[in-house]
């Protein structure tokens, strides 16, 4: 995995980590506050319960003043009551009649008998409040009763929750909250990763099964989207490669068929002439052999040239192949080739013209002329094969500013425009109409020409001339 992908995964991880912390930390703080408030609430209410007990003792010690509702004392009493939250009181005379306090809180009022029964007791009422009944006695005289009420949570048993327990809960709450938040985010992250991971795994399985007919639809702008797009690109590249391989296989089949045809024709001719010689009478065999020998030689040469091209192609495609660069006199060598071509063309009643431009014959050039000669021979043989009697073949050569340019054109039938872009391909089979009639043959020679010219650092091309015929030209740098 490349650095960019590793950085992408790191950014994705940090993104979700920061998001996790951004939610987890405020959640932990909020829950800590709520939990602390809930757990510490009983201690506050326990304080209410304790204050109620002290207030009851204070009222009992000043029973006469409380029942008589002394102004100065009552001000102090009301201040003490208000200092204790959630605490209400009611002062009753010995007959149970209210003298001071909040009567509605204690409605319905207890009877004197019930008051005597509840003396010095804390009773839980149905409204979830506790009522403490305190007798107001001074010097053996009963002045009345003091009722104090507060919420049930204010009782001392609520204080049984120790500080250690509260501290333990407060310490345990953050990891629990963090664990829950992690689970939630892991679930969300899993859902986010589920689609691309499933599509990627499905793509891998399809590739294993050599099935490239699929598309990954996940296309988000993140590292997983980049990975999915890369797999899509890989699928496209593999599909293109397979299509090229299938195309090459098809071309190879056509090449084998064309090679078989090209070999079968001379072999059939040779075999037929041999059978003719075998059937001939001994007296006529010598005469027939004299007629057959040129035919046998020509067809044997055709087979030899075809096999030589096949071996040459195999050699050219080897990494060990190298050009044998030597200094040659271009003018002399090109003139020699032109003379040979002129004789060969004359034998088939075809005119041959040779044109040489701006080449100093005394100057030497460094190149593998044996391979250039092979290129020229292939091009001339093709032109000779497709040029009718009375036609013309022209070879033009020019050497200018370190570049050799050569073109050869004929007055034959030309090349099918649809086939023109492919005539230098390895597996090309031509259907150009030769003088002997239309047939499909192998174009190995032109492929050899292209490879040899390119190994010299040059380029070769072909075109149909407007006035008719085909022109093949190439150029290569010279030293």
FIMARZA-42778 format. One line per field, with one value per residue: x, y, z of N, C-alpha, C in turn; residue in one letter. Coordinates in steps of 0.1 Angstrom, whole numbers. Layout:
BEGIN
n_px = [X	...]
n_py = [Y	...]
n_pz = [Z	...]
ca_px = [X	...]
ca_py = [Y	...]
ca_pz = [Z	...]
c_px = [X	...]
c_py = [Y	...]
c_pz = [Z	...]
code = [a	...]
END
This chain:
BEGIN
n_px = [8	6	22	3	-22	-19	-17	-43	-59	-50	-59	-87	-90	-82	-102	-126	-118	-115	-141	-154	-142	-151	-178	-179	-165	-180	-204	-196	-189	-214	-230	-216	-221	-248	-251	-236	-252	-275	-266	-256	-278	-293	-277	-280	-307	-306	-294	-315	-332	-317	-316	-343	-346	-330	-344	-368	-360	-353	-378	-391	-377	-384	-412	-433	-431	-434	-460	-474	-468	-448	-437	-410	-397	-410	-402	-375	-379	-393	-373	-354	-369	-373	-347	-342	-347	-377	-390	-418	-441	-463	-481	-499	-526	-533	-557	-556	-560	-550	-524	-502	-483	-484	-514	-527	-508	-509	-534	-558	-563	-547	-563	-566	-562	-548	-526	-514	-508	-488	-467	-434	-426	-417	-436	-445	-464	-491	-486	-459	-443	-427	-438	-431	-439	-439	-439	-449	-437	-432	-419	-434	-458	-481	-481	-488	-486	-460	-457	-437	-428	-413	-398	-398	-373	-355	-349	-325	-317	-312	-287	-270	-256	-223	-194	-173	-187	-201	-179	-168	-188	-187	-162	-164	-182	-172	-155	-176	-194	-178	-173	-198	-202	-182	-190	-213	-203	-185	-204	-216	-194	-189	-211	-206	-183	-191	-204	-184	-164	-177	-183	-157	-147	-164	-156	-130	-135	-149	-129	-111	-126	-123	-142	-150	-171	-183	-190	-179	-198	-194	-184	-173	-157	-132	-106	-113	-131	-112	-97	-117	-122	-97	-97	-118	-105	-84	-99	-109	-85	-76	-97	-94	-68	-74	-91	-74	-57	-74	-79	-54	-51	-71	-60	-37	-47	-57	-33	-19	-36	-33	-5	-5	-18	0	22	11	5	30	41	22	25	51	49	30	45	66	52	43	68	74	54	60	73	104	119	109	113	136	133	110	118	136	119	105	122	128	103	101	123	116	93	104	121	102	91	114	119	97	100	124	116	99	118	134	117	114	140	143	126	139	157	184	190	208	219	243	263	279	303	293	292	268	258	270	260	232	229	238	217	196	202	200	172	162	168	153	127	125	124	98	85	82	86	114	124	150	158	180	187	206	228	260	283	307	307	305	282	270	255	234	236	229	205	189	190	175	150	145	145	122	102	104	98	72	60	67	51	25	23	11	19	37	35	49	77	91	120	130	156	170	194	198	209	218	198	183	161	138	117	93	73	45	25	4	-25	-30	-38	-64	-82	-93	-76	-52	-41	-31	-12	14	14	20	4	-9	-29	-29	-52	-48	-50	-31	-11	-17	-42	-69	-61	-56	-29	1	14	41	65	63	59	84	100	91	100	128	134	125	143	166	160	142	113	85	60	29	10	-18	-15	-28	-29	-29	-19	5	25	53	72	102	122	154	177	211	246]
n_py = [-12	22	53	74	61	50	73	83	63	68	94	90	73	91	111	98	92	117	126	108	114	140	137	118	130	154	140	123	142	155	134	127	149	148	123	127	147	133	112	126	139	126	132	159	159	144	162	180	163	161	188	191	175	189	213	205	198	224	237	222	229	255	256	271	297	292	282	303	321	342	373	381	357	341	353	346	318	314	322	302	280	286	284	257	238	225	219	219	231	228	241	229	231	215	203	198	219	241	264	278	280	259	250	237	219	198	188	162	173	156	137	143	119	105	120	116	90	90	103	115	100	91	92	77	92	89	105	104	117	124	126	142	140	161	165	194	203	217	221	199	205	203	220	217	205	199	196	184	182	166	156	121	111	124	111	96	69	71	81	60	54	53	75	63	45	62	76	54	48	72	71	48	54	70	51	33	48	57	32	25	46	41	16	24	41	23	6	24	30	5	1	20	11	-13	-14	-7	-26	-50	-48	-47	-73	-89	-82	-91	-119	-123	-116	-137	-158	-152	-134	-105	-88	-66	-38	-15	3	21	54	74	104	95	75	49	51	59	35	17	29	25	-3	-6	6	-12	-34	-25	-23	-49	-61	-48	-58	-85	-85	-76	-98	-118	-108	-110	-138	-145	-132	-147	-172	-166	-160	-185	-199	-185	-189	-217	-218	-204	-221	-245	-242	-240	-264	-283	-279	-288	-314	-324	-322	-339	-364	-365	-369	-394	-409	-408	-422	-439	-431	-406	-392	-377	-355	-344	-338	-317	-297	-294	-287	-258	-249	-264	-254	-227	-228	-241	-221	-202	-214	-215	-187	-180	-195	-184	-158	-163	-174	-151	-132	-144	-142	-114	-107	-115	-106	-106	-98	-77	-49	-49	-26	-9	10	22	29	48	56	39	14	17	22	-3	-20	-9	-16	-44	-46	-34	-53	-75	-65	-60	-86	-92	-75	-49	-15	1	27	47	70	94	116	143	130	124	104	97	99	83	62	52	22	-8	-22	-46	-53	-32	-37	-60	-49	-33	-53	-67	-48	-42	-68	-70	-49	-57	-80	-71	-53	-48	-61	-39	-19	3	7	27	38	59	78	97	117	137	161	143	124	96	91	70	59	38	32	19	11	-4	-22	-9	-6	-19	6	2	-17	-5	8	-14	-29	-32	-47	-76	-99	-95	-103	-101	-90	-80	-76	-96	-101	-127	-132	-127	-133	-145	-137	-140	-112	-110	-100	-71	-66	-74	-54	-31	-35	-37	-11	5	-4	8	33	47	53	39	40	38	45	51	62	91	90	63	30	20	35	30	43	52	65	71	79	89	84]
n_pz = [0	-9	3	1	4	29	44	39	52	78	82	80	103	124	120	128	154	166	163	179	205	207	212	232	255	263	269	290	309	313	322	345	361	364	377	400	412	417	434	455	465	486	508	512	518	541	558	561	576	599	608	613	635	654	654	665	691	700	699	718	741	744	749	761	751	724	722	732	713	713	701	696	699	680	656	656	655	630	613	617	608	581	573	569	541	525	549	570	596	624	651	678	702	735	730	703	685	659	663	652	622	591	582	562	551	569	568	568	602	629	656	692	705	686	684	709	707	687	698	700	678	644	616	586	561	536	515	510	528	559	593	623	656	683	718	736	764	796	828	838	827	800	771	745	711	687	653	628	594	566	534	525	517	533	556	579	571	543	541	542	519	512	510	497	480	464	452	439	420	405	394	379	360	337	320	314	300	279	267	258	240	222	212	199	179	167	156	138	122	112	96	77	65	56	30	10	17	13	-14	-25	-16	-30	-56	-57	-55	-79	-97	-92	-103	-129	-139	-152	-154	-138	-116	-92	-70	-50	-43	-28	-16	-2	14	10	-11	-30	-31	-41	-66	-77	-79	-98	-119	-123	-130	-155	-168	-168	-182	-207	-213	-215	-237	-257	-257	-265	-290	-301	-301	-319	-342	-343	-350	-375	-387	-386	-402	-426	-430	-433	-457	-474	-473	-481	-508	-524	-515	-524	-552	-556	-547	-566	-590	-584	-582	-609	-622	-611	-623	-650	-680	-682	-704	-710	-687	-682	-699	-689	-663	-668	-675	-651	-631	-628	-618	-595	-581	-578	-561	-539	-531	-523	-501	-485	-481	-467	-443	-435	-429	-407	-388	-386	-375	-350	-340	-340	-319	-297	-268	-270	-295	-317	-337	-363	-366	-392	-412	-443	-478	-489	-515	-533	-524	-526	-553	-564	-554	-568	-595	-594	-589	-611	-632	-622	-624	-652	-662	-657	-674	-664	-658	-642	-621	-607	-583	-569	-544	-533	-520	-510	-526	-517	-491	-459	-440	-408	-402	-401	-428	-440	-429	-436	-463	-464	-457	-480	-500	-493	-496	-524	-535	-527	-542	-568	-569	-569	-591	-623	-656	-677	-659	-634	-612	-587	-571	-547	-532	-506	-489	-463	-441	-421	-422	-436	-462	-478	-503	-519	-546	-565	-594	-589	-576	-552	-517	-496	-481	-455	-444	-444	-420	-406	-418	-411	-388	-367	-370	-393	-421	-455	-481	-505	-541	-560	-590	-598	-590	-566	-533	-499	-480	-459	-441	-431	-439	-440	-413	-404	-417	-403	-377	-380	-390	-369	-349	-359	-351	-367	-387	-404	-430	-449	-478	-500	-533	-549	-577	-581	-571	-546	-520	-501	-475	-456	-430	-414	-388	-395	-389]
ca_px = [0	14	21	-10	-33	-17	-21	-57	-65	-47	-69	-100	-90	-82	-115	-136	-113	-118	-155	-157	-139	-160	-191	-178	-161	-192	-214	-191	-191	-228	-235	-209	-228	-262	-249	-232	-263	-284	-261	-254	-291	-297	-270	-287	-320	-303	-292	-329	-337	-310	-320	-356	-345	-326	-355	-378	-355	-354	-391	-395	-371	-391	-426	-443	-430	-439	-475	-480	-465	-441	-433	-396	-394	-416	-394	-364	-384	-396	-360	-348	-376	-370	-333	-343	-356	-386	-395	-430	-444	-477	-482	-513	-528	-535	-569	-553	-563	-538	-520	-492	-477	-491	-524	-531	-499	-511	-548	-567	-555	-549	-571	-558	-558	-538	-514	-508	-503	-476	-457	-419	-424	-417	-446	-446	-477	-493	-480	-444	-437	-426	-443	-425	-448	-430	-447	-444	-438	-423	-422	-445	-471	-482	-485	-494	-478	-453	-456	-427	-429	-403	-399	-393	-358	-347	-346	-311	-313	-307	-273	-262	-247	-210	-186	-165	-195	-203	-167	-166	-197	-183	-150	-168	-191	-165	-152	-188	-200	-169	-175	-211	-200	-173	-199	-222	-195	-181	-215	-218	-183	-190	-221	-200	-173	-197	-207	-172	-156	-184	-181	-143	-145	-171	-148	-119	-140	-152	-116	-106	-133	-121	-154	-147	-183	-188	-186	-180	-206	-190	-176	-172	-143	-123	-96	-120	-135	-100	-94	-127	-119	-85	-101	-125	-95	-78	-109	-109	-72	-76	-106	-87	-58	-80	-96	-62	-52	-83	-77	-42	-54	-78	-51	-28	-54	-57	-19	-16	-44	-26	8	-8	-21	12	31	5	5	43	43	13	31	63	44	24	55	73	43	44	80	73	45	65	81	119	125	105	115	147	128	100	126	142	108	100	132	126	91	104	132	108	84	113	126	91	91	126	118	87	106	134	109	95	130	139	108	117	153	141	119	148	164	198	192	214	223	257	265	292	304	290	290	253	256	274	251	219	230	239	204	187	205	194	158	159	168	142	115	125	120	83	80	78	97	119	131	158	161	189	188	215	236	274	286	320	305	301	272	271	242	234	230	223	191	182	188	163	138	144	141	108	93	105	91	57	57	67	40	12	23	9	29	36	35	62	81	101	127	136	164	175	202	199	211	219	186	181	147	137	103	92	59	42	13	-5	-39	-31	-42	-77	-81	-96	-65	-39	-35	-27	-4	27	11	26	-5	-17	-30	-33	-61	-45	-51	-19	-13	-22	-56	-71	-60	-52	-15	7	22	52	76	61	62	99	104	88	108	141	135	124	156	175	156	134	98	80	46	24	-2	-23	-12	-40	-28	-30	-8	8	38	58	84	107	134	162	189	224	258]
ca_py = [0	34	63	82	53	49	86	83	55	75	106	84	69	103	117	91	93	131	127	100	122	152	133	111	138	161	131	119	153	157	123	128	159	142	112	133	154	123	105	135	145	121	139	172	157	140	174	184	155	164	201	190	171	200	223	199	200	238	240	216	237	268	253	281	308	287	281	316	328	354	379	380	343	336	358	337	305	314	323	288	271	289	279	243	236	214	216	226	229	231	240	225	231	202	198	195	230	247	277	285	270	257	240	229	208	187	185	165	173	144	139	143	105	101	127	109	77	93	112	112	90	96	84	79	94	84	115	101	126	119	136	139	146	164	171	207	202	225	219	189	210	200	232	214	196	205	187	188	173	167	144	108	110	131	102	92	57	74	84	48	54	59	83	54	40	73	78	43	50	83	66	37	59	74	40	27	57	56	19	26	55	33	6	31	45	11	1	33	29	-8	2	28	3	-25	-14	-8	-38	-61	-47	-51	-87	-95	-79	-101	-132	-123	-117	-151	-166	-147	-127	-90	-81	-60	-24	-11	16	30	64	85	111	92	66	37	55	58	21	12	34	18	-17	-4	9	-25	-43	-20	-26	-64	-64	-44	-68	-98	-83	-76	-112	-126	-103	-116	-152	-145	-129	-158	-183	-162	-161	-199	-204	-180	-196	-230	-217	-201	-233	-256	-240	-245	-279	-290	-278	-296	-328	-328	-324	-352	-375	-365	-375	-408	-417	-406	-433	-436	-424	-392	-386	-366	-343	-338	-332	-305	-287	-293	-281	-244	-248	-269	-244	-215	-231	-243	-208	-196	-220	-210	-173	-179	-200	-175	-147	-168	-174	-138	-126	-150	-136	-100	-105	-119	-95	-106	-93	-64	-45	-49	-13	-7	22	18	40	47	58	26	3	19	20	-17	-26	-5	-23	-57	-45	-31	-66	-83	-59	-62	-100	-93	-65	-38	-5	4	39	49	84	96	131	149	120	124	90	95	99	70	63	40	15	-22	-22	-59	-53	-22	-44	-69	-41	-29	-65	-70	-38	-44	-80	-67	-40	-66	-90	-64	-44	-56	-59	-26	-9	10	8	38	38	73	79	111	118	152	165	131	115	88	89	61	56	29	32	12	15	-16	-20	-2	-14	-16	17	-3	-25	3	11	-26	-37	-35	-55	-89	-109	-90	-111	-92	-95	-72	-84	-97	-104	-140	-133	-123	-144	-140	-142	-135	-100	-110	-91	-57	-65	-74	-41	-21	-38	-33	3	10	-7	18	46	54	51	34	43	34	52	49	74	96	86	49	23	21	40	28	51	51	73	67	88	84	90]
ca_pz = [0	-10	13	1	9	44	50	38	63	90	83	83	117	132	119	137	168	171	165	191	217	207	217	245	266	268	274	303	319	317	331	358	369	368	387	413	418	421	445	467	470	499	519	514	525	554	565	564	587	612	612	618	649	663	656	675	705	703	702	731	752	745	746	764	741	711	722	734	701	716	689	694	698	667	645	656	651	616	606	618	599	567	570	565	530	525	562	574	610	629	666	683	717	740	724	689	677	654	669	643	612	579	586	550	549	578	567	579	615	638	668	704	708	676	688	721	702	678	705	698	667	630	609	571	556	523	505	510	537	573	603	636	666	695	728	741	779	804	842	838	821	786	764	732	703	675	642	618	583	555	525	530	514	543	567	580	563	530	542	542	508	517	501	489	470	454	444	429	408	397	387	370	350	324	311	309	290	268	261	251	228	213	206	189	168	159	148	126	113	105	85	67	59	51	16	2	19	6	-29	-28	-15	-42	-68	-56	-59	-94	-105	-91	-112	-143	-143	-151	-157	-125	-113	-78	-71	-39	-50	-19	-17	9	10	6	-24	-39	-33	-50	-80	-82	-83	-110	-130	-125	-138	-168	-175	-171	-193	-220	-216	-220	-251	-266	-258	-274	-304	-306	-304	-332	-353	-345	-357	-389	-392	-388	-414	-438	-432	-438	-471	-481	-473	-488	-523	-530	-512	-534	-565	-556	-546	-578	-600	-581	-586	-623	-625	-608	-633	-663	-686	-681	-716	-710	-674	-682	-705	-679	-652	-673	-674	-638	-622	-625	-610	-581	-575	-574	-550	-528	-526	-516	-487	-478	-477	-456	-431	-431	-422	-394	-380	-384	-365	-337	-337	-337	-307	-286	-261	-274	-309	-319	-350	-366	-373	-400	-421	-457	-488	-493	-529	-540	-521	-532	-568	-566	-552	-579	-607	-593	-590	-625	-639	-618	-630	-666	-665	-657	-682	-656	-658	-629	-621	-595	-581	-558	-542	-523	-513	-514	-527	-511	-476	-453	-430	-399	-401	-404	-442	-444	-424	-445	-476	-462	-458	-494	-508	-490	-502	-538	-538	-526	-553	-580	-569	-571	-602	-635	-667	-683	-649	-631	-598	-586	-558	-544	-520	-503	-477	-461	-427	-412	-422	-448	-465	-489	-507	-531	-550	-577	-601	-588	-572	-539	-505	-491	-470	-442	-440	-445	-407	-399	-427	-404	-376	-368	-374	-404	-433	-466	-491	-517	-553	-568	-605	-600	-586	-553	-523	-486	-477	-447	-442	-422	-444	-436	-399	-402	-421	-393	-365	-384	-391	-355	-342	-363	-346	-377	-388	-417	-432	-462	-482	-514	-541	-556	-591	-582	-566	-532	-517	-487	-473	-443	-427	-402	-386	-399	-382]
c_px = [9	12	8	-21	-31	-21	-36	-64	-62	-57	-83	-101	-91	-96	-125	-131	-117	-133	-160	-154	-148	-174	-190	-174	-173	-202	-210	-193	-205	-234	-229	-217	-241	-261	-245	-244	-273	-279	-259	-267	-295	-290	-276	-300	-317	-300	-305	-334	-330	-314	-334	-355	-340	-336	-366	-373	-356	-368	-396	-389	-378	-406	-435	-442	-436	-454	-481	-476	-459	-435	-418	-391	-398	-407	-381	-368	-386	-382	-353	-356	-373	-355	-332	-352	-365	-392	-408	-433	-458	-477	-497	-514	-531	-547	-568	-557	-551	-536	-511	-487	-487	-501	-527	-521	-503	-526	-549	-559	-558	-557	-562	-553	-547	-525	-506	-502	-490	-465	-443	-417	-424	-425	-445	-460	-478	-487	-465	-437	-437	-431	-437	-434	-440	-439	-441	-447	-428	-428	-434	-458	-470	-488	-492	-484	-471	-451	-446	-428	-418	-404	-393	-378	-349	-344	-331	-308	-308	-292	-264	-253	-234	-203	-178	-174	-198	-191	-164	-175	-192	-170	-153	-176	-184	-162	-165	-194	-191	-171	-188	-209	-192	-181	-208	-214	-189	-192	-217	-207	-184	-200	-215	-190	-179	-199	-194	-164	-163	-182	-166	-141	-152	-163	-136	-123	-143	-139	-110	-113	-133	-134	-151	-159	-189	-183	-188	-186	-202	-180	-175	-158	-135	-114	-102	-126	-124	-97	-104	-125	-107	-88	-109	-115	-87	-86	-109	-96	-71	-85	-100	-76	-63	-85	-85	-57	-61	-82	-64	-43	-61	-69	-41	-34	-54	-43	-16	-24	-37	-13	6	-11	-9	21	24	6	19	45	34	19	43	59	38	35	63	65	43	57	80	65	51	73	96	124	121	108	126	141	118	107	132	131	104	109	130	114	94	114	125	100	93	118	115	90	102	125	108	93	117	128	104	106	135	130	111	130	151	134	127	155	179	201	198	218	238	260	279	291	302	289	276	251	259	264	237	219	230	225	195	190	199	179	154	159	156	129	114	121	105	77	74	89	101	127	138	161	169	190	198	222	250	279	299	319	300	290	273	257	244	228	224	208	183	180	177	150	135	139	126	98	93	97	76	53	57	56	27	12	21	19	26	35	49	64	92	107	134	144	170	183	204	199	211	207	185	166	146	122	103	77	57	29	3	-19	-41	-35	-56	-76	-84	-84	-52	-33	-29	-17	10	26	17	17	-14	-17	-36	-43	-60	-45	-38	-22	-19	-36	-57	-69	-54	-38	-10	15	34	63	75	63	77	105	103	98	123	143	134	137	167	171	147	120	95	65	42	12	-6	-21	-25	-40	-29	-17	-5	23	42	71	89	119	141	173	202	235	269]
c_py = [12	43	71	74	52	62	88	76	62	87	101	80	81	110	111	92	107	132	119	108	134	149	127	120	147	152	126	130	156	146	123	138	154	132	117	140	144	116	114	141	139	128	152	170	152	152	180	176	159	178	200	185	181	211	218	201	215	242	234	224	250	266	264	293	304	287	295	326	342	360	378	366	338	341	349	323	304	314	309	279	273	285	265	241	224	211	225	222	233	230	239	227	217	195	195	207	237	261	285	274	269	246	231	218	196	183	170	165	161	147	138	129	101	108	121	96	79	101	106	100	97	87	88	80	89	93	114	112	120	130	132	147	148	171	184	207	210	225	210	193	208	213	229	204	203	194	192	177	176	155	132	105	117	123	98	79	60	77	72	47	61	67	74	48	50	76	67	44	61	79	56	43	63	62	34	35	57	43	19	35	48	23	12	35	34	6	10	32	16	-7	10	20	-9	-25	-15	-21	-50	-61	-51	-66	-94	-93	-89	-115	-133	-124	-131	-160	-162	-140	-112	-82	-76	-46	-22	2	26	41	76	92	108	81	53	39	54	43	14	16	28	4	-16	-2	-4	-34	-39	-24	-41	-68	-60	-54	-81	-96	-83	-91	-120	-121	-109	-131	-154	-142	-140	-170	-179	-164	-176	-204	-198	-186	-210	-229	-214	-212	-244	-254	-245	-260	-287	-290	-288	-311	-333	-330	-337	-364	-376	-372	-390	-416	-416	-419	-429	-428	-409	-385	-375	-353	-336	-331	-318	-294	-284	-286	-267	-241	-253	-260	-232	-217	-234	-230	-200	-201	-215	-196	-172	-184	-191	-163	-151	-168	-160	-130	-131	-144	-121	-97	-110	-106	-94	-100	-79	-61	-45	-36	-12	5	17	31	39	47	45	15	5	17	5	-24	-22	-12	-37	-56	-42	-44	-74	-78	-61	-76	-101	-81	-53	-28	-2	17	41	64	86	111	134	139	121	110	87	95	86	73	50	34	0	-23	-35	-60	-43	-29	-53	-61	-37	-41	-68	-60	-39	-57	-78	-59	-49	-75	-83	-54	-52	-53	-46	-15	-4	10	18	37	52	73	93	110	133	154	153	122	109	86	80	58	47	29	25	17	3	-12	-12	-12	-9	-5	12	-12	-17	5	-2	-34	-40	-43	-69	-99	-105	-100	-102	-98	-86	-81	-84	-100	-117	-142	-129	-135	-138	-146	-135	-123	-99	-101	-77	-56	-65	-60	-31	-23	-34	-18	10	7	3	32	54	50	48	37	39	43	48	62	78	91	70	42	26	27	37	36	50	61	68	76	81	91	90]
c_pz = [0	1	13	6	24	50	50	50	76	93	87	98	126	132	128	151	174	173	177	204	218	213	231	257	271	275	288	313	323	326	344	367	374	379	400	420	424	434	458	472	483	511	522	522	539	563	570	576	600	617	618	633	659	665	665	689	709	706	715	743	754	742	749	754	728	711	724	723	704	703	686	691	684	655	644	651	636	608	606	609	584	563	566	553	531	539	565	589	613	644	669	698	722	734	709	680	672	660	659	633	600	581	574	547	557	578	562	592	623	650	680	707	699	679	699	716	694	685	703	688	654	622	594	566	541	512	505	518	551	582	616	647	679	705	733	756	786	819	844	833	806	779	751	725	691	665	631	607	572	546	530	528	524	555	568	573	549	530	543	530	512	506	492	477	459	446	434	417	399	389	376	358	337	315	306	298	277	260	253	238	218	205	195	177	160	151	135	116	105	94	74	58	52	36	8	4	12	-9	-33	-27	-27	-55	-68	-60	-73	-102	-104	-100	-126	-148	-141	-154	-144	-124	-98	-77	-60	-45	-41	-19	-4	4	5	-8	-34	-42	-43	-64	-86	-87	-96	-122	-133	-133	-152	-176	-178	-182	-207	-224	-221	-235	-261	-268	-267	-288	-310	-309	-317	-344	-355	-352	-372	-395	-395	-401	-427	-441	-438	-453	-479	-483	-482	-503	-529	-527	-522	-548	-566	-555	-559	-589	-597	-585	-602	-628	-623	-618	-647	-668	-684	-692	-716	-696	-674	-688	-696	-667	-656	-672	-660	-628	-619	-616	-596	-574	-570	-562	-537	-522	-519	-502	-479	-473	-466	-443	-426	-424	-408	-384	-376	-374	-351	-331	-333	-323	-295	-281	-266	-288	-309	-333	-352	-374	-379	-409	-435	-465	-494	-508	-536	-537	-527	-547	-572	-565	-564	-592	-606	-595	-604	-634	-636	-624	-645	-670	-665	-665	-674	-656	-643	-630	-607	-594	-568	-556	-531	-514	-518	-514	-519	-496	-471	-443	-421	-397	-404	-418	-446	-440	-433	-459	-475	-463	-473	-502	-505	-497	-517	-542	-537	-538	-566	-581	-573	-583	-615	-646	-673	-672	-645	-616	-597	-572	-557	-531	-518	-489	-474	-445	-418	-412	-436	-451	-478	-491	-519	-534	-563	-583	-601	-583	-559	-528	-500	-479	-456	-436	-438	-431	-401	-407	-421	-391	-378	-374	-386	-416	-444	-476	-504	-530	-560	-582	-607	-596	-571	-543	-510	-483	-464	-449	-433	-426	-440	-421	-396	-406	-410	-381	-368	-384	-377	-347	-347	-358	-356	-376	-402	-418	-447	-465	-497	-521	-548	-571	-593	-577	-551	-530	-502	-486	-458	-442	-415	-401	-390	-391	-392]
code = [x	x	x	x	x	x	x	x	x	x	x	x	x	x	x	x	x	x	x	x	x	x	x	x	x	x	x	x	x	x	x	x	x	x	x	x	x	x	x	x	x	x	x	x	x	x	x	x	x	x	x	x	x	x	x	x	x	x	x	x	x	x	x	x	x	x	x	x	x	x	x	x	x	x	x	x	x	x	x	x	x	x	x	x	x	x	x	x	x	x	x	x	x	x	x	x	x	x	x	x	x	x	x	x	x	x	x	x	x	x	x	x	x	x	x	x	x	x	x	x	x	x	x	x	x	x	x	x	x	x	x	x	x	x	x	x	x	x	x	x	x	x	x	x	x	x	x	x	x	x	x	x	x	x	x	x	x	x	x	x	x	x	x	x	x	x	x	x	x	x	x	x	x	x	x	x	x	x	x	x	x	x	x	x	x	x	x	x	x	x	x	x	x	x	x	x	x	x	x	x	x	x	x	x	x	x	x	x	x	x	x	x	x	x	x	x	x	x	x	x	x	x	x	x	x	x	x	x	x	x	x	x	x	x	x	x	x	x	x	x	x	x	x	x	x	x	x	x	x	x	x	x	x	x	x	x	x	x	x	x	x	x	x	x	x	x	x	x	x	x	x	x	x	x	x	x	x	x	x	x	x	x	x	x	x	x	x	x	x	x	x	x	x	x	x	x	x	x	x	x	x	x	x	x	x	x	x	x	x	x	x	x	x	x	x	x	x	x	x	x	x	x	x	x	x	x	x	x	x	x	x	x	x	x	x	x	x	x	x	x	x	x	x	x	x	x	x	x	x	x	x	x	x	x	x	x	x	x	x	x	x	x	x	x	x	x	x	x	x	x	x	x	x	x	x	x	x	x	x	x	x	x	x	x	x	x	x	x	x	x	x	x	x	x	x	x	x	x	x	x	x	x	x	x	x	x	x	x	x	x	x	x	x	x	x	x	x	x	x	x	x	x	x	x	x	x	x	x	x	x	x	x	x	x	x	x	x	x	x	x	x	x	x	x	x	x	x	x	x	x	x	x	x	x	x	x	x	x	x	x	x	x	x	x	x	x	x	x	x	x	x	x	x	x	x	x	x	x	x]
END
